[in-house]
């Protein structure tokens, strides 16, 4: 069987409208009106807009932002005057952002000093990370003596915490060190190792990990976690179908087909190191008593260390037979010493081996296969509710989805799920709850609900059904169905707004429906928001690009020899948006299929790309069957964009030690961390709506207005995109009239 299948980050702009950071010097902006307002001709506005759009499309970010400051005036029209007010509001919002940056940096300097005096390394690292994020001089931040001293102390504390089996403390320190020095990758190996430990604790001794987390919360002044819920947490059940050949076949396929030619010896070493971590984690003795025998454990670790030493400088390349022999020797040593069950050894060895490849290659184990298949279907089987954990660690309904069993039965936002079937949800994780509520279509699940105002618990006997996943959203939800959206972000200028949250097998169909609705309303420009879109199906990315580009290649795929193996081309006859002004929004959370869409539209000069550099996931994963119970997801190819102006297409994947990756925006616009979090929350809250049986919106006052994202300057990326299209739409109208005159 074989078939093809985040993080958000903040990147500073080279130039802002309110202030240009060049060598640490802030330059004042140009006047709003560079020409006399009363004498500004319509043609001047059209020329200005043409120059702005052309400059933005060419990727000259700072010049494009400077041009906004050279706005030529209202051209004696109400529409021109309105655009002038939009420009002035934009300038004000950018200055608010810069003022907020300066104030926050001053606060962080004080926080850093205070934390250092108290010896609070985590607080100091938190302040250092945010300082580095906000600063326009990032290298200078890392060169400060205070930051270097902090890094030295935090590293020593992290290593001490790991030696003392304080895994959560070690993880927190390594994680923050990695975030501060992510570009250099200094602490990537340490973070990966401690992450492996925590995943092993989560699988084999989840109660112990629960106790650690609860104790940490109490130490930080938070309430203790609820008692641990053991439902579905026995590792023996999860690994019962794990077999040795799954590891061997995966390593053999990776050695032959992985795009970066990772040697088999490197994979073997990664697997051995993972097993060493397993044996060197004392808390796991609760699951594997043999680890409590110090002599046996030391003997097992010596066997692993001796083999790792031979792999440092192998006499000849490792072949399949030698690899299998090494694993068999590992299992024999285990049987003679610590006696960890074979499925656990195989599971951790194979995960460690795959970890040497890349972030997207992995074995899909038997207990994970069903969930993996659901994620690629574009639907799931369940009752149709979004759930979360509230501050008290209770399972809470965020909202029921329209037309689903949960909505028809009358579940409401903020309902607390107290039981799933007869099992209490007290202490249940979100993953446990999802696994219990979802299931085979047509089967039943009983939810016991606690609702504010109800006299006692409410029981809902629900029949699971296929729940479609809708990936295309508009500006404002205006009806009870998941597809009921007002797509007009600016009705006066007839500018549409579409968000694609992921690429499922319905995305192109939903996107085309949105296009048809906008075209029927006379749309004159579109903002396509791909921020925080993790990607999905390549075929759907091709479908979306085809709505803009009449013909040509969308993307090609290259194998580990640099040879083109496949190419995807435009679906002809669908480019209904080919002649409309389009701005595409991307950020560090835009990955894979969303990067292909943005990069392709950029290469074909069909859109201006605004925001931050994208994630850099430009690789192809093929899924190979490992019998009927497991599968193997392997990176076999890289995507290459079509290229522009006769130049070779770009590889967008972020490879180790890469200096360039992803899609670079034509116009870089920074969002401060607080702006980002506030904007996300407003957008999420605005999308959650509640309707009565007649389809009327209820609790209207509790729903935030998404226009605040623009008017309050919370989303400067969106505000920039809208302003670019507003200017182009107005100028097209003015230019057309001038030509007629």
Secondary structure, DSSP 8 states (H G I E B T S, - for coil): -EEE---------SB-SS-EEETTEEE----S-SS-TTT--HHHHHHHHHHHHHHHHTT-HHHHHHHHHT----TTSHHHHHHHHHHHHHHHHHHHHHHHHHHHHHHHHHHHHHHHHHT-HHHHHHHHHHHHHH-S-HHHHHTSHHHHHHHHHHHHHHHHHHHTT-HHHHHHHHHHHHHHTTTTTTTHHHHHHHHHHHHHHHHH-HHHHHHHHHHHHHHTT---------TT--HHHHTTT--HHHHHHHHHHHHHH-TT---HHHHHHHHHHHHHHHHT-GGGGGT-GGGG-HHHHHHHHHHHHHHHHHHHT-SS---HHHHHHHHHHHHHHHHHTT---HHHHHHHHHHHHHTTT-TT-EEE-HHHHHHHHHHTTSEEEE--EEEEE-TTS-EEEEEE-TTSHHHHHT--TT-EEEEETTEE-TT--HHHHHHHH--STT-EEEEEEE-TT-SS-EEEEEE-EEEE---EE-SEE-SSSTT-EE-EEETTTTEEEEEE--B-TTHHHHHHHHHHHHHHTT--EEEEE-TT---B-HHHHHHHHTTT-SSSEEEEEE-TTS-EEEEEE--TT--TTTTSEEEEEE-TT--THHHHHHHHHHHTT--EEEES------EEEEEEEETTTEEEEEEEEEEEE--STT----B----TT-SS-S---SEE----HHHHHHHHHHHHHHH--EE-TTS-EESGGGS--TTHHHHTSS-HHHHHHHHHHHHHHHHHHHHHHHHH-
